[in-house]
Amino acid sequence: MNILFVIDRVELKYFEFNNLVTNFWIIRELLRKGNNVWITTIDNLSLKAGIPYTACFQTFEKDENIFYDKTKFSYKIEDFNLVMFRPDPPVDMDYINATYIFDFVDREKTLILNDTKAIRDFNEKLHTVKFAHLMPENIVTCSKSDIMEFLNEHEEIVLKPLNGCFGSGVMTLKKGDKNTAVIINTMTKNQTQLIMVQKYIDKAKFGDKRVMFLGDEVLDVCIQKLPSNDDFKFNDHCDSNIIKASLTLSEKEKFAPVAHEMNKLGLPLVGLDVIDEKIIEINVTSPCYFIKETNFHHGVELEKKITEFIIHRSQNFSNRALSLMS
């Protein structure tokens, strides 16, 4: 297959020797299976006479690492059998506009994972409320009085911007904090910007679990992300902050319907952030599978399972397209 990965600009800058990144493992495994893999970034997308194009670079493997040829080529996006759309948030207007480019791709020619329309329609914080029964108590608001009422009820809360990633801008707030008004006004930009507010879960001090989906399947392997030394949350991707975790039978039963629903929405590659069996966020933009750490802690080769899923999904797509043509 000819496969295009839309990755983050920072990831392109540090493309080689970057095995902390999920794309490193997937791209390398796809190359090993004989596929042609190209990479691009949002700023290299374009639309000409209604036809979507990308300027991109071809990748290759050498000495178990991946590299890319610095020669830039231009292709129609429909020249690719599969597009892996995986730029990181924030989901700002540049990000949204990039998803619009893919509205002009013939979906009978090219498979897009995760589907750009579905990503655009699913906010990783706000739409988690589709599964409110599996979440901590929460509200989405920009009202100071709403947040104060929620804080008085729960005594400690977490405030989250709706479009960030990797814990950026996420804060905790305790009842009686002298900076309460300042924190609320800062987070909501003086009551003009919606935010997610959740009840603080005490077990957050032990970190959050990354539960991973492939289509309808909830993977058995998972890891625990520990809070950084100077923060209440995980924000430093290093070995010491990631430990082995297990998925309980209760979690697997609870999250199986979530996987099924996300898959139906066009979002088969998903990662949940979970504390005390409660979902605090659903990652759909560029979900990290923590492949390096999962392989180490569980003695698996997770990249093979992921790429097998991707190839199988692409083959089914191609077979459906051929049957429609015939």
JOSULLIN-V960045 format. One line per field, one symbol per residue. ss: DSSP state (a for helix, b for strand, c for the rest). phi: phi as a letter, one per 30 degrees, with the letter a starting at -180 (. if undefined). psi: psi as a letter, one per 30 degrees, with the letter a starting at -180 (. if undefined). Layout:
ss: ???
phi: ???
psi: ???
This chain:
ss: cbbbbbccaaaaaccccccccaaaaaaaaaaacccbbbbbcaaabbbbccbbbbbbbbbbbbccbbbbccccbbbbaaaccbbbbcccccccaaaaaaaaaaaaccccccbbbccaaaaaaccccaaaaaaaaabccbbbbccaaaaaaaaaaacbbbbbbcccccccccbbbbcccccaaaaaaaacccccccbbbbbccaaaaacbbbbbbbccbbccbbbbbcccccccccccccaaabbbbbccaaaaaaaaaaaaaaaaccccbbbbbbbccbbbbbbcccccccaaaaaaaacccaaaaaaaaaaaaaaaaaaaaaaaac
phi: .cbccccdeddddcddhbddcededddddddddidcccbabedccabbhicdbbdabdcacahiccbbdddcccbddddcdbcccbdddddcddddddddeddcdddccbdbbdeddddddbddcddedecedccdeabcabdddddddddddcibbccbddbcahididbcbcejddcedddddddchhicbdbcbbddcedddcjbcccccbidccdddabccdddecbdbdbbdbedcbbdbbcdedddddceddeddddddjbdcbbccbbhicdcaccbdbedchdeddeddcibbddddddddddddddddddddddddd
psi: ljkkkjlleeeeehelhigfkeeeeeeeeeefgglkklkllefgllkjhgkklkklkkllkkhglklkkfkklklkfffkekkjjhkllkiaeeeeeeeeeffgkjffekkkklkeeeeefjkfeeffffhefgllkllklgkeeeeeeeeeeffklkkklfgalhgkgkllkkkfkfgeeeeeeeeghhhfkklkklkkkefffgalkjkkkjbfkjkekllkjkkleglflkgjilefgjlkllkleeeeeefefeeeeeeefgifjkkkkkkhgkkfkjjfeikkgheeeeeeffhlieeeeeeeeeeeeeeeeeeeeeeee.
